[in-house]
Amino acid sequence: MRSVVTVSAPAKVNLALSVGPPGSDRMHQIASWMVTTDLCDELQLTRLPSGTPSRFAILWHDDAPRKSAIDWSMSKDLAALAHLALERRVQHALPIQSRMLKRIPVGGGLGGGSSDAAAMLRGLVELFELDISRAQLREVAHALGSDVPFLLEGGSALVEGLGERITAAPMPDAHLVLVFPDALCPTRNVYEKFDLICANARIDAPRVRALLATQIASHAPFNDLALAAMETAPTLLDDAEEIARIAQREVHVSGSGSTLFVIADEAMHAEALATTIMRDLSLPARSVRVTASPATVHE
């Protein structure tokens, strides 16, 4: 049995997001083309002796593009909640020392917390050699959040419903520039704004499916939450317009925001565009590649 594992937790981007009206539970069903990128948090888990209380630490990686206060309690941290949920599922303690090095900005619409939770589940299964099926693990993941089941596997997928219906999709050969404005787009606030401005919302799954391909044009992504995000944080529209002026192509919103992204032609174009945005707009930016989830667990 291993004593230490390190797990990558990749950021996800919504290349397409169609959102339906709220249900009786106030939850919104979606149809989304989600992909993972090579911007990752890193989770190191060390197995502790039986009977030892688990310990958790969260730090920013030195090369994180945008750092913010880590001011939430462990009782609300999704990775810590994933650990607790899996202990309940297997009905015994899984004592660990957890060290999370974060690169994915908090509250950016990139699924950082959800990916950290998925990484915790994968890492615990590997560290303790747990006898649990992928279907059972997906059940645990779904109870934690709608993005967590997708991020167990990552890659490229059509995600529907409340995140429980996942269909593998072609992996696009895409290089993106992610831009991280200071704007705050709390998910609940964005969805509340969406309900006000899109009273007749309907999920357009065929429109999402029509985009699924190995190539995606720079203008093709769409996001039903984009307008709600920009009305929630008006400076986001200003930033998007300035980025579009520099990039000379459309700027898109990932998830409920506030991360903006542009599809570049190739790696060198993405690097040059990220450098120009940082220099001219003083906004943190990072060139990334869409990639299969780097879910490999290392000793």
N, C-alpha and C positions, 0 to 999 in steps of 0.2 A: 504494500500500500504506500502511495506517495505521501510525503510529508509537506511538500510545498507545490502549489501550482500557480501559474500566472495566466490570466485570461484577458483577451482583448474584448472591449465593448465598443463596437463601431457606431458612429453617428448615422442616422438614417435621414434620407431626403425624400419628400413626397414629390415625385415628378408629375403626378396628377392626383387631384383630390376633389372628389364630388361628395357633397354632404347632404343628407336628408333632414327632414324636420325632426324636432325632438319628440320622443315617444312619451308614454305616460310616466316613465321613470326619468324623464328629462335628458336621457341619453340620445345621441345622434348616431344613426347608422351611416356608414361611409362606403365608398368604393374608391380605392386609392392604389396607384402604382408606387410602391415603396422600394427603395434601393438602399443598400449600405455603402459606406465610403471608407476610405483609409484614414479618416480622422477618428481616433479611438481613445477612450479612457483605458487605463490598465488596472486590473484588479489582481492583487497578490493575496492568496489564501495560504495560511500556515495551519496545519492541523495541530490542535492542542491536546494534552492528555485528558482522558475521560474525567468529567467532573469539574473541569476548569471553565469558568465563565468566558463566553465569547467577547472579543474586543474588536472595535471598529475605529478606523482612522480614515479621514478624507482630506486629501491635500491637492493643491493645484500642481500640475506638472510645470516644469520650468518653461516649456515652449507652448503653454496654453495660449491661444490667440486672444481670449478675453476672460479675465479673472474677475470674480465677484466674491462677496462675502459668503463663506460657508457657515450659514447661521441657522440651519434647521436642526432639529433634534433627531437622534437616531430612531425615535419612535415614528418619525415621518419619512425616513430615508428608504427609498424603494429597494435598494440592495439589502439593507438590514431586514426589511419586511419580507423580502424573498427568502432570506435565511430562515426566519421564523416560520414562514409558511411551509418550507420544505421539511423543517423539523416536525411540524405538526403532521405532515403527510406521511412521513416514514415512522413517526411515533417514537423517536428517540433523539437525544441531543446530538448536535453536530458542532462540537467546540472548535472555534477558529480564531485566529488573529487575521483580521481583514484590513488590507491597506489599499485604498483606492486613490490612484493618481489620475486626476481629471484633466482632460483637454477640451471636452465638449462643453460649450457655454451653457450655463443654467438658464432655463426658460427661453430657449432659442428656437423651439420647434424642431429640434433634431433628435428628440427621443433619448437624451442622455441618461436621465434617470431610469427609463424603461430598459435601455441597453445595459445599464449597470445591474439591474435586477436580473435580466436574462443571463448576463455573465456570471452572476452569483449562482444561479441555478445550475448552469453548465459546470462551473468550477466545483461545486459541492458534489455533484454526481461523480466527477472524475476523482476528486480528492478522497472521498469515502467509498468509492466503488459501489455506489448505491444501486440496488436492483429496482429500478423504476423505469417504466416504458416511456417512450417519447410522447405517447398520448396522455399519460398521466402527468408528465412534466408540463405539457401544454395546458392542461387543466389548472395546474398551480399557477402557470404564467398568466393565463387569462384572468384569474381572480385578482391579479396584481395591477393590471392595466391593459388597455386595448392594443398598445404597440408591443407589449412584451412577448406574445406568442410569435410574431414575425421575427423579432430580434433574437429568438432562440436559434434560428437558422440563418437569418439575414439573406443576403444576396439580392435577388430581384423577384418581386411577387406582386400579384394582384391581391389586395387585402380588402375583405368585405365584411358587412355586418358590423359587429362591435369588435372587430379584430380577430374573430374566431375562424373565419373562412379565409384560408390562405391557399392561393394557387400559384405555383412556380411560373415565372415569366422569363422571357429572354433577358440575358444580362447585357445591357447597353454598353457599348464601348464609348464611355463618356467621361470627359474631364470637366469639372465644375470649379467655379470660384465661389466660395462661401464668404459672405460679408456679414459682420456681426455689429449692427448698430447698438447704440445705448438704449434704444426704445424698449419699453416694457410692454409685453403682450401677454398678460395672464390668460391662460387657456379658458378659464370660466368666463372672463370678461369678453373675450373674443367671440365665444359661442353665444353669449347673451346678445351681443351686438349683431351677430349673424341672424339670430331669430327675429330681431327687430327689422332688419333691412331686407331679409329674404323670407318673408312670411309664407311664400308659396314654394319653398325649396323642395326639390325632388332629386333623388340620386340618379345620375346619368351614367350608369355602369358601361353601356356601350361606348360612350365617348372615351372612357378610361381604357377599355379594352382595345380600342382602335389605335392607341398610342404604343401598345406593347410591341417592342421591336428591339433589334440590336443597335439601331441608330435612332437618335431623336434630334429633331431640328431645334435650334436655339429658341424659336418662338413657340414651340409646341406645348410645353408644360402649362397647366392651368391649376388654379386653386380656388375653390368656392369660398374659402375663408380669407382670401387676400384683402378684399375691400373692408371686411370687418376688422381685420388686423390693423389696417391703415387708419380706420376711423377710431380705433381704440388708442392708437399711438400715431398721431398726425405727422410727427417728424419722420416716420417710416416712409411716407410718400415722398418727402423731400429727398431723403437718402436714395430711394429707388430711382428718382429722376436724375440725380447727379451721377449715379452709377451707370445708368443707361446712356447718358451723354458721353461718358468716357468709353464705355464698352461698345457703343454703337449697336446694341442689340437688346432684346427684352430682358427685364429683370423680374424674377419670380420670388414668391414667398414659400418657405417650407413650413408645412403644418400650420399651426396657429401663429407663427412668427415668434421672434422677430428676425430670424435669420433670412437674409436675401441671397439669391444665387443666380448665377449666369452660367449658361452652357458655353464652354469654350471650344475652339476647333481641335486643339490637341494640347499636350502637356506644356510645351513651351509657351503657347498662347495663354494658357491659364496662369502660369507663373508670372508672365509679364503683366497680365491684367491685374492680378492680385497686388503686385508691387506698385503699379500705377495708382490703384485705388488707395492703398495705404499712404502713399506719398502725397497725392493730390487732395484726398478727402479726409485724411487722418482717421480712417475707419479701419479697425482690425479686419484682415481678410486672409484667406487661406485657399490655396489651390489643392483640390482633392480629386481622386479618381473613384468612380463607381467600381466596386469590387465585391467579390464574394465575401461573406462575413469572415473575418479572420478569427474564427472561433477555436482554433487549435489551442489546446491547453498544454503548456510546457512545464516540465519539472524545473 
